[in-house]
Amino acid sequence: MDFLEKLEELMGMEYGSTALLAKAGEIVAERAREEAEDLRDEGKVEERMVTELCRVLKLMEMDLAMVKASVKEETLNERLQQAKARCRQAILVASSF
């Protein structure tokens, strides 16, 4: 969850490039998935919660890919807002663990 919170903060700041932001999002999503799967394997989290988190993380990664591909500033801002919303959603799911 800490990684997701840091990513959300990063999305709210001025960043170097959309490609770097998208890559950071991929890394954070992968790390969150690994942590959730470890907790599931230890029996601390239900399978359905891990599945929901993975679903939201995948959507966030897709939104960040769209941020990376955005050409117009308006489209970039819309996609970035959507990615931030997905990140907040992932934080909520992860906090329920």
A tleap script that builds the chain and sets N, CA, C and O, in Angstrom:
source leaprc.protein.ff14SB
mol = sequence {
  NMET ASP PHE LEU GLU LYS LEU GLU GLU LEU
  MET GLY MET GLU TYR GLY SER THR ALA LEU
  LEU ALA LYS ALA GLY GLU ILE VAL ALA GLU
  ARG ALA ARG GLU GLU ALA GLU ASP LEU ARG
  ASP GLU GLY LYS VAL GLU GLU ARG MET VAL
  THR GLU LEU CYS ARG VAL LEU LYS LEU MET
  GLU MET ASP LEU ALA MET VAL LYS ALA SER
  VAL LYS GLU GLU THR LEU ASN GLU ARG LEU
  GLN GLN ALA LYS ALA ARG CYS ARG GLN ALA
  ILE LEU VAL ALA SER SER CPHE
}
set mol.1.N position { 0.822 -1.187 0.000 }
set mol.1.CA position { 0.000 0.000 0.000 }
set mol.1.C position { 0.871 1.258 0.000 }
set mol.1.O position { 0.510 2.267 -0.606 }
set mol.2.N position { 2.015 1.194 0.680 }
set mol.2.CA position { 2.907 2.359 0.729 }
set mol.2.C position { 3.382 2.755 -0.665 }
set mol.2.O position { 3.480 3.937 -0.995 }
set mol.3.N position { 3.676 1.739 -1.476 }
set mol.3.CA position { 4.131 2.007 -2.837 }
set mol.3.C position { 3.049 2.725 -3.637 }
set mol.3.O position { 3.333 3.653 -4.394 }
set mol.4.N position { 1.815 2.288 -3.460 }
set mol.4.CA position { 0.701 2.893 -4.189 }
set mol.4.C position { 0.488 4.343 -3.757 }
set mol.4.O position { 0.195 5.204 -4.586 }
set mol.5.N position { 0.635 4.610 -2.460 }
set mol.5.CA position { 0.491 5.980 -1.979 }
set mol.5.C position { 1.579 6.882 -2.550 }
set mol.5.O position { 1.316 8.026 -2.920 }
set mol.6.N position { 2.793 6.364 -2.618 }
set mol.6.CA position { 3.896 7.150 -3.204 }
set mol.6.C position { 3.647 7.412 -4.693 }
set mol.6.O position { 3.935 8.496 -5.199 }
set mol.7.N position { 3.108 6.400 -5.385 }
set mol.7.CA position { 2.807 6.579 -6.801 }
set mol.7.C position { 1.735 7.646 -6.989 }
set mol.7.O position { 1.833 8.473 -7.896 }
set mol.8.N position { 0.722 7.630 -6.146 }
set mol.8.CA position { -0.328 8.644 -6.250 }
set mol.8.C position { 0.256 10.040 -6.033 }
set mol.8.O position { -0.109 10.984 -6.733 }
set mol.9.N position { 1.166 10.169 -5.059 }
set mol.9.CA position { 1.836 11.448 -4.841 }
set mol.9.C position { 2.618 11.868 -6.078 }
set mol.9.O position { 2.579 13.030 -6.482 }
set mol.10.N position { 3.329 10.914 -6.677 }
set mol.10.CA position { 4.126 11.184 -7.866 }
set mol.10.C position { 3.240 11.671 -9.018 }
set mol.10.O position { 3.623 12.569 -9.767 }
set mol.11.N position { 2.058 11.073 -9.151 }
set mol.11.CA position { 1.149 11.482 -10.220 }
set mol.11.C position { 0.669 12.921 -10.039 }
set mol.11.O position { 0.318 13.587 -11.013 }
set mol.12.N position { 0.654 13.396 -8.798 }
set mol.12.CA position { 0.215 14.761 -8.536 }
set mol.12.C position { 1.309 15.794 -8.718 }
set mol.12.O position { 1.037 16.994 -8.675 }
set mol.13.N position { 2.533 15.354 -8.919 }
set mol.13.CA position { 3.670 16.271 -9.056 }
set mol.13.C position { 4.044 16.450 -10.519 }
set mol.13.O position { 3.576 15.729 -11.400 }
set mol.14.N position { 4.897 17.429 -10.745 }
set mol.14.CA position { 5.509 17.576 -12.071 }
set mol.14.C position { 6.499 16.444 -12.206 }
set mol.14.O position { 7.295 16.201 -11.299 }
set mol.15.N position { 6.460 15.759 -13.313 }
set mol.15.CA position { 7.339 14.614 -13.506 }
set mol.15.C position { 8.143 14.813 -14.781 }
set mol.15.O position { 7.797 15.635 -15.630 }
set mol.16.N position { 9.227 14.045 -14.903 }
set mol.16.CA position { 10.133 14.184 -16.032 }
set mol.16.C position { 9.489 13.867 -17.362 }
set mol.16.O position { 9.549 14.669 -18.294 }
set mol.17.N position { 8.878 12.714 -17.454 }
set mol.17.CA position { 8.229 12.332 -18.704 }
set mol.17.C position { 7.116 11.345 -18.408 }
set mol.17.O position { 7.103 10.689 -17.367 }
set mol.18.N position { 6.200 11.255 -19.330 }
set mol.18.CA position { 5.095 10.313 -19.165 }
set mol.18.C position { 5.599 8.877 -19.235 }
set mol.18.O position { 5.028 7.985 -18.609 }
set mol.19.N position { 6.667 8.653 -19.994 }
set mol.19.CA position { 7.230 7.302 -20.090 }
set mol.19.C position { 7.786 6.854 -18.735 }
set mol.19.O position { 7.608 5.702 -18.341 }
set mol.20.N position { 8.451 7.757 -18.030 }
set mol.20.CA position { 8.977 7.425 -16.710 }
set mol.20.C position { 7.855 7.160 -15.716 }
set mol.20.O position { 7.945 6.241 -14.902 }
set mol.21.N position { 6.801 7.962 -15.781 }
set mol.21.CA position { 5.652 7.767 -14.904 }
set mol.21.C position { 4.995 6.420 -15.169 }
set mol.21.O position { 4.641 5.703 -14.232 }
set mol.22.N position { 4.833 6.076 -16.431 }
set mol.22.CA position { 4.232 4.787 -16.794 }
set mol.22.C position { 5.100 3.631 -16.307 }
set mol.22.O position { 4.577 2.633 -15.810 }
set mol.23.N position { 6.407 3.752 -16.441 }
set mol.23.CA position { 7.319 2.697 -15.985 }
set mol.23.C position { 7.261 2.559 -14.469 }
set mol.23.O position { 7.244 1.446 -13.944 }
set mol.24.N position { 7.230 3.680 -13.771 }
set mol.24.CA position { 7.119 3.634 -12.307 }
set mol.24.C position { 5.807 2.963 -11.901 }
set mol.24.O position { 5.773 2.192 -10.942 }
set mol.25.N position { 4.736 3.255 -12.625 }
set mol.25.CA position { 3.448 2.625 -12.350 }
set mol.25.C position { 3.496 1.120 -12.539 }
set mol.25.O position { 2.924 0.371 -11.747 }
set mol.26.N position { 4.175 0.676 -13.584 }
set mol.26.CA position { 4.324 -0.770 -13.829 }
set mol.26.C position { 5.072 -1.437 -12.687 }
set mol.26.O position { 4.681 -2.507 -12.221 }
set mol.27.N position { 6.140 -0.808 -12.242 }
set mol.27.CA position { 6.956 -1.374 -11.167 }
set mol.27.C position { 6.158 -1.446 -9.871 }
set mol.27.O position { 6.187 -2.460 -9.173 }
set mol.28.N position { 5.446 -0.370 -9.552 }
set mol.28.CA position { 4.642 -0.335 -8.332 }
set mol.28.C position { 3.533 -1.387 -8.389 }
set mol.28.O position { 3.287 -2.083 -7.404 }
set mol.29.N position { 2.873 -1.504 -9.525 }
set mol.29.CA position { 1.792 -2.485 -9.668 }
set mol.29.C position { 2.326 -3.905 -9.488 }
set mol.29.O position { 1.697 -4.728 -8.822 }
set mol.30.N position { 3.471 -4.187 -10.075 }
set mol.30.CA position { 4.061 -5.526 -9.948 }
set mol.30.C position { 4.414 -5.824 -8.490 }
set mol.30.O position { 4.165 -6.921 -7.991 }
set mol.31.N position { 4.988 -4.848 -7.830 }
set mol.31.CA position { 5.356 -5.020 -6.411 }
set mol.31.C position { 4.105 -5.243 -5.548 }
set mol.31.O position { 4.103 -6.105 -4.670 }
set mol.32.N position { 3.053 -4.473 -5.796 }
set mol.32.CA position { 1.808 -4.629 -5.039 }
set mol.32.C position { 1.203 -6.005 -5.279 }
set mol.32.O position { 0.704 -6.636 -4.347 }
set mol.33.N position { 1.244 -6.472 -6.522 }
set mol.33.CA position { 0.748 -7.820 -6.835 }
set mol.33.C position { 1.522 -8.884 -6.068 }
set mol.33.O position { 0.933 -9.794 -5.484 }
set mol.34.N position { 2.843 -8.764 -6.074 }
set mol.34.CA position { 3.690 -9.734 -5.375 }
set mol.34.C position { 3.374 -9.766 -3.884 }
set mol.34.O position { 3.254 -10.839 -3.293 }
set mol.35.N position { 3.241 -8.593 -3.281 }
set mol.35.CA position { 2.922 -8.515 -1.851 }
set mol.35.C position { 1.565 -9.153 -1.558 }
set mol.35.O position { 1.425 -9.900 -0.589 }
set mol.36.N position { 0.571 -8.862 -2.388 }
set mol.36.CA position { -0.770 -9.412 -2.193 }
set mol.36.C position { -0.759 -10.933 -2.338 }
set mol.36.O position { -1.406 -11.643 -1.568 }
set mol.37.N position { -0.023 -11.422 -3.325 }
set mol.37.CA position { 0.061 -12.871 -3.529 }
set mol.37.C position { 0.781 -13.556 -2.373 }
set mol.37.O position { 0.412 -14.667 -1.990 }
set mol.38.N position { 1.799 -12.913 -1.814 }
set mol.38.CA position { 2.486 -13.468 -0.646 }
set mol.38.C position { 1.523 -13.556 0.542 }
set mol.38.O position { 1.488 -14.569 1.241 }
set mol.39.N position { 0.750 -12.504 0.767 }
set mol.39.CA position { -0.218 -12.514 1.864 }
set mol.39.C position { -1.281 -13.591 1.648 }
set mol.39.O position { -1.710 -14.252 2.594 }
set mol.40.N position { -1.699 -13.759 0.395 }
set mol.40.CA position { -2.676 -14.805 0.074 }
set mol.40.C position { -2.097 -16.177 0.361 }
set mol.40.O position { -2.765 -17.028 0.948 }
set mol.41.N position { -0.864 -16.390 -0.048 }
set mol.41.CA position { -0.212 -17.680 0.170 }
set mol.41.C position { -0.048 -17.996 1.658 }
set mol.41.O position { -0.072 -19.160 2.058 }
set mol.42.N position { 0.118 -16.957 2.469 }
set mol.42.CA position { 0.237 -17.133 3.912 }
set mol.42.C position { -1.126 -17.295 4.581 }
set mol.42.O position { -1.206 -17.565 5.779 }
set mol.43.N position { -2.196 -17.129 3.802 }
set mol.43.CA position { -3.544 -17.273 4.339 }
set mol.43.C position { -4.066 -16.045 5.061 }
set mol.43.O position { -5.054 -16.126 5.792 }
set mol.44.N position { -3.412 -14.907 4.862 }
set mol.44.CA position { -3.816 -13.678 5.548 }
set mol.44.C position { -4.841 -12.873 4.763 }
set mol.44.O position { -5.487 -11.981 5.315 }
set mol.45.N position { -4.995 -13.183 3.477 }
set mol.45.CA position { -5.904 -12.434 2.601 }
set mol.45.C position { -6.694 -13.425 1.752 }
set mol.45.O position { -6.173 -14.452 1.317 }
set mol.46.N position { -7.953 -13.094 1.531 }
set mol.46.CA position { -8.800 -13.948 0.692 }
set mol.46.C position { -8.426 -13.807 -0.780 }
set mol.46.O position { -7.945 -12.763 -1.221 }
set mol.47.N position { -8.653 -14.865 -1.513 }
set mol.47.CA position { -8.362 -14.895 -2.952 }
set mol.47.C position { -9.102 -13.793 -3.699 }
set mol.47.O position { -8.542 -13.153 -4.588 }
set mol.48.N position { -10.361 -13.574 -3.335 }
set mol.48.CA position { -11.168 -12.577 -4.061 }
set mol.48.C position { -10.613 -11.158 -3.899 }
set mol.48.O position { -10.734 -10.336 -4.807 }
set mol.49.N position { -10.001 -10.873 -2.738 }
set mol.49.CA position { -9.417 -9.550 -2.529 }
set mol.49.C position { -8.175 -9.370 -3.394 }
set mol.49.O position { -7.951 -8.299 -3.957 }
set mol.50.N position { -7.380 -10.416 -3.493 }
set mol.50.CA position { -6.187 -10.357 -4.340 }
set mol.50.C position { -6.597 -10.195 -5.800 }
set mol.50.O position { -5.987 -9.426 -6.544 }
set mol.51.N position { -7.639 -10.927 -6.204 }
set mol.51.CA position { -8.145 -10.824 -7.577 }
set mol.51.C position { -8.624 -9.410 -7.870 }
set mol.51.O position { -8.343 -8.863 -8.936 }
set mol.52.N position { -9.349 -8.816 -6.923 }
set mol.52.CA position { -9.844 -7.446 -7.105 }
set mol.52.C position { -8.690 -6.458 -7.198 }
set mol.52.O position { -8.707 -5.563 -8.043 }
set mol.53.N position { -7.692 -6.612 -6.339 }
set mol.53.CA position { -6.535 -5.713 -6.390 }
set mol.53.C position { -5.821 -5.845 -7.729 }
set mol.53.O position { -5.458 -4.838 -8.336 }
set mol.54.N position { -5.617 -7.069 -8.195 }
set mol.54.CA position { -4.946 -7.280 -9.478 }
set mol.54.C position { -5.733 -6.665 -10.632 }
set mol.54.O position { -5.151 -6.127 -11.574 }
set mol.55.N position { -7.052 -6.750 -10.552 }
set mol.55.CA position { -7.901 -6.159 -11.586 }
set mol.55.C position { -7.722 -4.639 -11.618 }
set mol.55.O position { -7.545 -4.054 -12.686 }
set mol.56.N position { -7.766 -4.017 -10.467 }
set mol.56.CA position { -7.625 -2.555 -10.391 }
set mol.56.C position { -6.223 -2.127 -10.827 }
set mol.56.O position { -6.064 -1.118 -11.515 }
set mol.57.N position { -5.213 -2.890 -10.427 }
set mol.57.CA position { -3.842 -2.553 -10.827 }
set mol.57.C position { -3.675 -2.647 -12.343 }
set mol.57.O position { -2.996 -1.816 -12.945 }
set mol.58.N position { -4.286 -3.647 -12.953 }
set mol.58.CA position { -4.205 -3.790 -14.415 }
set mol.58.C position { -4.860 -2.586 -15.105 }
set mol.58.O position { -4.331 -2.058 -16.082 }
set mol.59.N position { -6.006 -2.166 -14.588 }
set mol.59.CA position { -6.673 -0.986 -15.149 }
set mol.59.C position { -5.812 0.265 -14.982 }
set mol.59.O position { -5.745 1.106 -15.878 }
set mol.60.N position { -5.155 0.380 -13.825 }
set mol.60.CA position { -4.268 1.521 -13.600 }
set mol.60.C position { -3.104 1.506 -14.587 }
set mol.60.O position { -2.731 2.548 -15.126 }
set mol.61.N position { -2.536 0.334 -14.822 }
set mol.61.CA position { -1.442 0.216 -15.792 }
set mol.61.C position { -1.911 0.608 -17.190 }
set mol.61.O position { -1.181 1.263 -17.934 }
set mol.62.N position { -3.120 0.210 -17.540 }
set mol.62.CA position { -3.664 0.584 -18.857 }
set mol.62.C position { -3.862 2.090 -18.944 }
set mol.62.O position { -3.578 2.693 -19.978 }
set mol.63.N position { -4.344 2.701 -17.869 }
set mol.63.CA position { -4.505 4.161 -17.849 }
set mol.63.C position { -3.156 4.860 -17.986 }
set mol.63.O position { -3.044 5.860 -18.694 }
set mol.64.N position { -2.139 4.341 -17.316 }
set mol.64.CA position { -0.809 4.941 -17.421 }
set mol.64.C position { -0.223 4.757 -18.820 }
set mol.64.O position { 0.512 5.620 -19.300 }
set mol.65.N position { -0.541 3.648 -19.472 }
set mol.65.CA position { -0.105 3.464 -20.863 }
set mol.65.C position { -0.770 4.511 -21.755 }
set mol.65.O position { -0.160 5.012 -22.700 }
set mol.66.N position { -2.018 4.834 -21.449 }
set mol.66.CA position { -2.724 5.870 -22.209 }
set mol.66.C position { -2.133 7.255 -21.923 }
set mol.66.O position { -2.092 8.109 -22.808 }
set mol.67.N position { -1.677 7.472 -20.691 }
set mol.67.CA position { -0.993 8.727 -20.352 }
set mol.67.C position { 0.265 8.841 -21.207 }
set mol.67.O position { 0.549 9.890 -21.786 }
set mol.68.N position { 1.001 7.758 -21.274 }
set mol.68.CA position { 2.248 7.734 -22.050 }
set mol.68.C position { 1.991 8.016 -23.527 }
set mol.68.O position { 2.802 8.659 -24.192 }
set mol.69.N position { 0.855 7.531 -24.037 }
set mol.69.CA position { 0.542 7.682 -25.456 }
set mol.69.C position { -0.154 9.007 -25.779 }
set mol.69.O position { -0.335 9.336 -26.951 }
set mol.70.N position { -0.541 9.762 -24.765 }
set mol.70.CA position { -1.278 11.007 -24.994 }
set mol.70.C position { -0.431 12.029 -25.728 }
set mol.70.O position { 0.760 12.192 -25.464 }
set mol.71.N position { -1.080 12.709 -26.652 }
set mol.71.CA position { -0.405 13.749 -27.419 }
set mol.71.C position { -0.872 15.119 -26.945 }
set mol.71.O position { -0.056 16.001 -26.675 }
set mol.72.N position { -2.177 15.292 -26.846 }
set mol.72.CA position { -2.727 16.573 -26.416 }
set mol.72.C position { -2.662 16.703 -24.899 }
set mol.72.O position { -2.823 15.723 -24.171 }
set mol.73.N position { -2.426 17.918 -24.440 }
set mol.73.CA position { -2.347 18.198 -23.005 }
set mol.73.C position { -3.666 17.874 -22.307 }
set mol.73.O position { -3.670 17.350 -21.192 }
set mol.74.N position { -4.766 18.180 -22.952 }
set mol.74.CA position { -6.093 17.907 -22.373 }
set mol.74.C position { -6.301 16.402 -22.168 }
set mol.74.O position { -6.768 15.966 -21.116 }
set mol.75.N position { -5.951 15.629 -23.175 }
set mol.75.CA position { -6.076 14.165 -23.080 }
set mol.75.C position { -5.154 13.625 -21.998 }
set mol.75.O position { -5.541 12.744 -21.231 }
set mol.76.N position { -3.938 14.150 -21.934 }
set mol.76.CA position { -2.979 13.746 -20.914 }
set mol.76.C position { -3.559 13.966 -19.523 }
set mol.76.O position { -3.493 13.076 -18.675 }
set mol.77.N position { -4.122 15.136 -19.284 }
set mol.77.CA position { -4.689 15.443 -17.968 }
set mol.77.C position { -5.858 14.532 -17.623 }
set mol.77.O position { -5.978 14.085 -16.482 }
set mol.78.N position { -6.721 14.250 -18.599 }
set mol.78.CA position { -7.857 13.356 -18.357 }
set mol.78.C position { -7.373 11.953 -17.999 }
set mol.78.O position { -7.866 11.347 -17.048 }
set mol.79.N position { -6.420 11.445 -18.751 }
set mol.79.CA position { -5.890 10.095 -18.496 }
set mol.79.C position { -5.153 10.023 -17.161 }
set mol.79.O position { -5.221 9.019 -16.452 }
set mol.80.N position { -4.454 11.095 -16.835 }
set mol.80.CA position { -3.732 11.140 -15.568 }
set mol.80.C position { -4.711 11.132 -14.395 }
set mol.80.O position { -4.480 10.454 -13.394 }
set mol.81.N position { -5.789 11.877 -14.520 }
set mol.81.CA position { -6.812 11.877 -13.468 }
set mol.81.C position { -7.427 10.491 -13.308 }
set mol.81.O position { -7.673 10.042 -12.188 }
set mol.82.N position { -7.674 9.818 -14.426 }
set mol.82.CA position { -8.232 8.469 -14.379 }
set mol.82.C position { -7.251 7.511 -13.709 }
set mol.82.O position { -7.658 6.677 -12.900 }
set mol.83.N position { -5.969 7.622 -14.036 }
set mol.83.CA position { -4.948 6.766 -13.430 }
set mol.83.C position { -4.853 7.027 -11.924 }
set mol.83.O position { -4.695 6.091 -11.141 }
set mol.84.N position { -4.949 8.291 -11.520 }
set mol.84.CA position { -4.919 8.619 -10.097 }
set mol.84.C position { -6.125 8.027 -9.378 }
set mol.84.O position { -6.001 7.537 -8.256 }
set mol.85.N position { -7.282 8.070 -10.017 }
set mol.85.CA position { -8.486 7.487 -9.415 }
set mol.85.C position { -8.322 5.981 -9.240 }
set mol.85.O position { -8.719 5.429 -8.214 }
set mol.86.N position { -7.747 5.320 -10.226 }
set mol.86.CA position { -7.505 3.867 -10.119 }
set mol.86.C position { -6.488 3.573 -9.017 }
set mol.86.O position { -6.617 2.580 -8.302 }
set mol.87.N position { -5.497 4.420 -8.881 }
set mol.87.CA position { -4.501 4.235 -7.835 }
set mol.87.C position { -5.157 4.364 -6.461 }
set mol.87.O position { -4.883 3.566 -5.565 }
set mol.88.N position { -6.019 5.362 -6.294 }
set mol.88.CA position { -6.739 5.514 -5.031 }
set mol.88.C position { -7.630 4.306 -4.763 }
set mol.88.O position { -7.750 3.855 -3.624 }
set mol.89.N position { -8.251 3.787 -5.818 }
set mol.89.CA position { -9.086 2.593 -5.685 }
set mol.89.C position { -8.231 1.399 -5.232 }
set mol.89.O position { -8.648 0.629 -4.366 }
set mol.90.N position { -7.056 1.252 -5.810 }
set mol.90.CA position { -6.153 0.174 -5.422 }
set mol.90.C position { -5.714 0.333 -3.963 }
set mol.90.O position { -5.582 -0.657 -3.243 }
set mol.91.N position { -5.492 1.562 -3.535 }
set mol.91.CA position { -5.119 1.822 -2.144 }
set mol.91.C position { -6.245 1.382 -1.211 }
set mol.91.O position { -5.995 0.774 -0.170 }
set mol.92.N position { -7.477 1.690 -1.586 }
set mol.92.CA position { -8.619 1.282 -0.766 }
set mol.92.C position { -8.721 -0.238 -0.669 }
set mol.92.O position { -8.960 -0.782 0.410 }
set mol.93.N position { -8.540 -0.918 -1.795 }
set mol.93.CA position { -8.593 -2.381 -1.776 }
set mol.93.C position { -7.454 -2.933 -0.919 }
set mol.93.O position { -7.665 -3.830 -0.104 }
set mol.94.N position { -6.253 -2.396 -1.105 }
set mol.94.CA position { -5.097 -2.889 -0.346 }
set mol.94.C position { -5.247 -2.600 1.146 }
set mol.94.O position { -4.804 -3.394 1.977 }
set mol.95.N position { -5.855 -1.492 1.488 }
set mol.95.CA position { -6.014 -1.154 2.914 }
set mol.95.C position { -7.013 -2.076 3.600 }
set mol.95.O position { -7.017 -2.179 4.826 }
set mol.96.N position { -7.853 -2.741 2.828 }
set mol.96.CA position { -8.811 -3.685 3.425 }
set mol.96.C position { -8.159 -5.016 3.773 }
set mol.96.O position { -8.794 -5.877 4.383 }
set mol.97.N position { -6.904 -5.189 3.393 }
set mol.97.CA position { -6.161 -6.409 3.747 }
set mol.97.C position { -5.885 -6.358 5.217 }
set mol.97.O position { -5.270 -7.275 5.761 }
savepdb mol mol.pdb
quit
